[in-house]
Structures are given as C-alpha cells and as structure tokens.
C-alpha cells in the first residue's frame, strides 16, 4: 500500500510542478507570486527525488542480493 501511496504522491507532485512551471512561464504573475511558486516547486522536486530514490533502492534490492537475482521485501522508511 505504501508503494502505491508513494507512486500517487510522485504523480501528484509532478502534475502540480508542471502547472507551476506553466504559470511561471506565462510571465503574468508578480515577483512575489513567482517566489512563492518557486518555493513550492522546490518542495515538490524534493518529494519527487525521494520517490525516485525509493524506487532505485527497490531495484537494487531486487537485483543485488549476493550476485543473485532474488526478491526481498522492501522496507519503506
């Protein structure tokens, strides 16, 4: 269930980040709004990076168990 939650959070964060970028690229917002959007974008980027790191860890667990391809439970910390 946690993996689904992480995937959903990643997708939601990416969608929101894309909207923020579109709004900023239009250039019709104030500097203050731009800074607010930028700050939110940094937070969303961190969320996405964490989700990607978790996925990478999962792949490593699946592929590198004593040189054998084995499956092992993934602990989401």
C-alpha positions in Angstrom: 0.0 0.0 0.0 2.8 2.4 0.8 4.4 1.9 -2.6 1.1 2.9 -4.2 0.9 5.9 -2.0 4.5 6.9 -3.0 3.6 6.5 -6.7 0.5 8.6 -6.3 2.4 11.3 -4.4 5.0 11.3 -7.2 2.4 11.6 -9.9 0.5 14.4 -8.0 3.8 16.3 -7.3 4.8 16.1 -10.9 1.4 17.3 -12.1 1.5 20.2 -9.7 5.1 21.0 -10.6 4.1 21.1 -14.3 1.3 23.5 -13.6 3.6 25.8 -11.6 6.1 25.9 -14.4 3.4 26.7 -16.9 2.1 29.6 -14.8 5.6 31.0 -14.3 6.5 30.7 -18.0 3.4 32.8 -18.9 5.1 35.7 -17.1 1.9 37.2 -15.9 2.5 36.8 -12.2 4.2 39.1 -9.7 7.7 38.6 -8.4 6.2 37.7 -5.0 4.0 35.0 -6.6 6.9 33.8 -8.6 9.0 33.3 -5.5 6.1 31.6 -3.8 5.7 29.2 -6.8 9.5 28.6 -6.9 9.5 27.7 -3.2 6.6 25.3 -3.7 8.4 23.8 -6.7 11.5 23.1 -4.7 9.4 21.2 -2.2 7.7 19.2 -4.9 11.0 18.5 -6.5 12.3 17.1 -3.2 9.1 14.9 -3.0 9.8 13.5 -6.5 13.5 13.0 -5.8 12.7 10.9 -2.7 10.2 8.8 -4.6 12.8 8.1 -7.2 15.4 7.3 -4.6 13.0 4.8 -3.0 12.3 3.2 -6.4 16.1 3.0 -7.1 16.6 1.3 -3.7 13.8 -1.2 -4.6 15.6 -2.0 -7.9 18.9 -2.5 -6.1 17.3 -4.9 -3.6 15.8 -6.9 -6.4 19.0 -7.1 -8.4 21.9 -7.3 -6.0 21.5 -10.0 -3.4 24.9 -11.7 -3.4 25.0 -11.5 -7.1 21.8 -13.5 -7.4 18.6 -12.1 -8.7 16.3 -12.6 -5.7 13.2 -10.9 -4.3 13.3 -9.4 -0.9 10.7 -7.2 1.0 11.2 -3.5 0.6 11.2 -1.5 3.8 9.9 2.0 3.3 11.4 4.2 6.0 
